[in-house]
């Protein structure tokens, strides 16, 4: 067993248009780094947090503490050891990039590794969800699962947790642009929870999410493009994103295969079929945010098919 | 151009659990037979209907007349000819078997053939939907499309019509059992139209329909089985099917991969992974209907991958 470990856990984009709470994918960057070491003092200590001023070092509140404590309690019955954690935030909070999920996943993978890797990926997801629930107010796996596993992940069911790894077309590129404003995940979710949906809205998303999955399996980026449509949640959350309708129009005009809100926003995502188009789309989105008075950060590249990774010792 | 043609158009099962209005598949049997010939008198004449006492021979009311008239008006601008039709109903009405869709499709394929096959499959579906709308009160392609094309069809979008042919696992068997009672499609639809759905119901179906499509592409009957679940419409329509909860329990106990309501009922469908299991499931369902006081007819076999077929001349 290692005494110290460093884990990279990637950011993720969830929903992907029609797949509210059931689809997510991992980005190559950004991602959080969680360092952890075994200690003789029982319990979890968060030694340091870099990259964020606002996060608590209280292990009962911070997602890395909650996740690490849950695993430790499960595996270390005799309280014979504890864990010390350093969290290096490398992405904005409340951004729609799966920031809390990445921290949770990093902590889960790190603590599991320190204890000899006894837990399966599926078990790690369950523990990471406990951390994620602290941040978002509910247990949603559409960021946690892709951050851990990589690729494009479908959550068929939450009870029991049933995950499907979907094929990733090799040409596919993802663009996520984060405008400098924040959306609280819990309140964005409340907007959706209180809504009731007509059957025609539901049918539109059923058809599109089914077609999106078929398109991934058959490497059909044309069908994939037609499927990136959301009649359910995008209309509710669009007001949370600065100039969203203009941003979407600009992305599509620049050649995007589709564009919608990443998670609960304010980040938007778009798909492209090459690096060149991805760059043009990213530029068009940033320009539109700038015109609306918002600076922004772009993240673009292929889909991250590796997920969370243990980094070599420094 | 042929002067006379006979067309077989198969029955179909729609929704398939999670895919309300977006999924349907064709059965090997039963199916309607539409015979048609060119005539010198303009317009459409329905000469004879066998197999049903209740259907009107008025071509403005009967689905075959509506579909045939729509095609004729489009293609035969000079009113230089007409069409005479014989409709042989070989399946019950208001059964959940796509009876009106089969008649519409049979008429569309027959009239198109008499006129030299100028229309594409997609155009034929549009015309058949006009007939279908007469019977069901709305244009829904989840019976028409599989009856015409065969196989398992996904309707990504209605406007514009966008269809995806899904892979059919070779081991898959479908069982449809029709209890001797009727459900009016239009009133069954009204039950759904007036309903509003919570996001948790919607998410459950999004996950299942996406997983069902992934399972078909990866030939994974285990995942397929877990995906045949409907939180949206089955709870609303179950009271329209005699002893539905017992029927479903019996089907699953006999080894069905899944069981739900076919279209708007009262027929139920189940999937099986072999002919032997399909027979056991069919028997179990029929026995349960009998106990509830209903005779029934079973239809079981592989998925019909051919769709509507022009039959050899007699």
Interface residues (C-beta under 8 A of the other chain):
Chain A: X18 X19 X20 X21 X22 X23 X154 X155 X156 X157 X162 X164 X166 X192 X193 X195 X196 X197 X198 X199 X202 X203 X204 X205 X206 X207 X208 X209 X210 X211 X212 X213 X214 X217 X218 X223 X226 X227 X232
Chain B: X18 X19 X20 X21 X22 X23 X154 X155 X156 X157 X162 X164 X166 X192 X193 X195 X196 X197 X198 X199 X202 X203 X204 X205 X206 X207 X208 X209 X210 X211 X212 X213 X214 X217 X218 X223 X226 X227 X232
